[in-house]
Amino acid sequence: MYVCSCFGVTEQQVKDHAAAGACTPRQIASASKAGTDCGGCVRTIQAMLGRGACPRRELLDRKQTSATAAAPVAGLPEAA
């Protein structure tokens, strides 16, 4: 089944690129051009990728978690 009719990119091709390490719609676009013309397939690609394991996403999640944990809460004294 075609995901991107503008460039003839199939669902299997998107899955293959994801298996090869592409974990964002932008990375899929770089690999296949899908999503770079009318943009109608971008949401479908996002849904296919889901919130699976992505090394870059995991790093960002870790940074956000540590930044949140390190930020002092207003009105409470900071730990010494």
Secondary structure, DSSP 8 states (H G I E B T S, - for coil): -EEETTTTEEHHHHHHHHHTT--SHHHHHHHH-TTSSS-TTHHHHHHHHTT---HHHHHHHHHHHHHHHHS--TTS----
